Amino acid sequence: LLSCGFTYASGEALFSMQNLMLFVALSMAVLAIQKLQDLFSFSNSFITYDLLAMRVVPYAYVYPFIEAYVAIGMVAKLPALAVAPFSLFIGGIGAISVIKAVYIDKRELKCACVGGDSNVPLGFISLSENLFMIAAGIWMLFS
């Protein structure tokens, strides 16, 4: 609804790619804020399934800041080359990690997507979040 409000106020069509991109950006911003509320707890949960964070633990601490940067960059309409690669990177690693943990290894884990102390199961919702980041990155590069 917030993206619809912003889109309406700007005079753009509600059913537009701009509104969808704004929705993705605002969702990423909210999720980044939730992760940053307790960075330690998020990181401890994130390293249980993210393939890069398992090997490079500092990535778990940097991830929410990258997510926030992408969200802010999308809202600010920064140049695609300044934002899209980061969106593609974190979305790609995240999607592969979720697919491996949930659909290949059949692990039942809690998702760190809304912070470390959440009770959200890792699966379709977290995979969707990552796929939206990938789609947004591709859209930014080719639009």
C-alpha positions as CSV (number, residue, x, y, z in Angstrom):
1,L,0.0,0.0,0.0
2,L,2.9,2.3,0.7
3,S,4.3,1.9,-2.8
4,C,0.8,2.5,-4.2
5,G,0.6,5.7,-2.1
6,F,3.9,7.0,-3.4
7,T,3.1,6.0,-7.0
8,Y,-0.3,7.7,-6.8
9,A,1.2,10.9,-5.3
10,S,3.8,11.0,-8.2
11,G,1.0,10.8,-10.8
12,E,2.2,7.5,-12.2
13,A,-0.1,4.5,-13.0
14,L,-0.8,2.2,-10.1
15,F,-0.4,-0.9,-12.2
16,S,3.1,-0.1,-13.5
17,M,6.6,-1.5,-13.4
18,Q,7.6,1.6,-11.4
19,N,5.1,0.7,-8.7
20,L,6.3,-2.9,-8.6
21,M,10.0,-1.8,-8.4
22,L,9.1,0.6,-5.6
23,F,7.3,-2.2,-3.8
24,V,10.4,-4.4,-4.0
25,A,12.6,-1.5,-2.8
26,L,10.4,-0.7,0.2
27,S,10.1,-4.3,1.1
28,M,13.9,-4.7,1.0
29,A,14.2,-1.6,3.2
30,V,11.8,-2.9,5.8
31,L,13.5,-6.3,5.8
32,A,17.0,-4.7,6.1
33,I,15.7,-2.7,9.1
34,Q,14.5,-5.8,10.8
35,K,17.8,-7.5,10.3
36,L,19.7,-4.6,11.6
37,Q,17.7,-4.4,14.8
38,D,19.8,-7.4,16.1
39,L,22.7,-7.9,13.7
40,F,24.3,-10.6,15.9
41,S,21.2,-12.7,16.1
42,F,20.5,-12.3,12.3
43,S,24.1,-13.3,11.5
44,N,23.9,-16.4,13.7
45,S,20.8,-17.5,12.0
46,F,21.9,-16.5,8.5
47,I,25.1,-18.6,8.6
48,T,23.1,-21.8,9.1
49,Y,22.0,-21.8,5.4
50,D,23.7,-19.0,3.4
51,L,26.5,-20.6,1.4
52,L,28.7,-17.6,1.3
53,A,28.1,-16.6,4.9
54,M,29.1,-20.1,6.0
55,R,32.5,-19.7,4.4
56,V,33.0,-15.9,4.9
57,V,31.2,-15.0,8.2
58,P,31.7,-11.2,7.9
59,Y,29.4,-11.4,4.9
60,A,26.5,-12.2,7.3
61,Y,27.2,-8.9,9.0
62,V,27.5,-6.9,5.8
63,Y,24.5,-8.4,4.0
64,P,21.8,-6.2,5.7
65,F,23.8,-3.1,4.8
66,I,24.0,-4.2,1.2
67,E,20.2,-4.9,1.2
68,A,19.6,-1.5,2.6
69,Y,21.9,0.2,0.1
70,V,20.0,-1.5,-2.8
71,A,16.7,-0.5,-1.4
72,I,17.7,3.1,-0.9
73,G,19.4,3.1,-4.3
74,M,16.3,1.9,-6.0
75,V,14.1,4.5,-4.3
76,A,16.6,7.2,-5.1
77,K,16.8,5.9,-8.7
78,L,20.6,5.7,-8.6
79,P,22.2,4.5,-11.9
80,A,21.6,0.9,-12.5
81,L,25.3,0.0,-12.5
82,A,25.6,1.4,-9.0
83,V,22.7,-0.8,-7.6
84,A,21.8,-3.7,-9.9
85,P,25.0,-5.7,-9.4
86,F,24.5,-5.7,-5.6
87,S,20.9,-6.8,-6.0
88,L,21.9,-9.6,-8.4
89,F,24.7,-10.7,-6.1
90,I,22.8,-11.0,-2.8
91,G,19.7,-12.3,-4.5
92,G,21.6,-14.9,-6.5
93,I,23.6,-16.2,-3.6
94,G,20.5,-16.2,-1.4
95,A,18.3,-18.0,-4.0
96,I,21.0,-20.7,-4.5
97,S,21.4,-21.1,-0.7
98,V,17.7,-21.5,-0.1
99,I,17.3,-23.9,-2.9
100,K,20.2,-26.0,-1.6
101,A,19.2,-25.9,2.1
102,V,15.4,-26.4,1.7
103,Y,14.8,-28.2,-1.6
104,I,18.0,-30.3,-2.1
105,D,19.2,-31.0,1.5
106,K,15.6,-31.0,2.9
107,R,16.7,-29.1,6.0
108,E,14.1,-27.5,8.2
109,L,15.5,-24.1,9.2
110,K,14.2,-20.8,10.4
111,C,14.6,-17.9,7.9
112,A,16.7,-14.9,8.9
113,C,14.8,-12.8,6.4
114,V,12.9,-10.8,9.1
115,G,15.7,-10.9,11.7
116,G,17.5,-13.6,13.6
117,D,14.8,-14.3,16.2
118,S,12.0,-15.0,13.8
119,N,9.8,-18.1,13.7
120,V,9.4,-18.0,9.9
121,P,10.4,-21.2,8.2
122,L,13.0,-21.0,5.5
123,G,11.4,-21.8,2.2
124,F,9.1,-20.3,-0.4
125,I,8.9,-16.8,1.1
126,S,12.7,-16.4,1.4
127,L,13.2,-17.8,-2.0
128,S,10.6,-15.4,-3.4
129,E,12.4,-12.5,-1.7
130,N,15.7,-13.5,-3.4
131,L,14.0,-14.0,-6.8
132,F,12.5,-10.5,-6.6
133,M,16.0,-9.1,-5.9
134,I,17.3,-10.9,-9.0
135,A,14.4,-9.7,-11.1
136,A,14.8,-6.2,-9.9
137,G,18.5,-6.3,-10.7
138,I,17.8,-7.6,-14.2
139,W,15.1,-5.0,-14.8
140,M,17.4,-2.1,-13.6
141,L,20.1,-3.2,-16.0
142,F,17.9,-3.7,-19.1
143,S,15.4,-0.8,-18.7
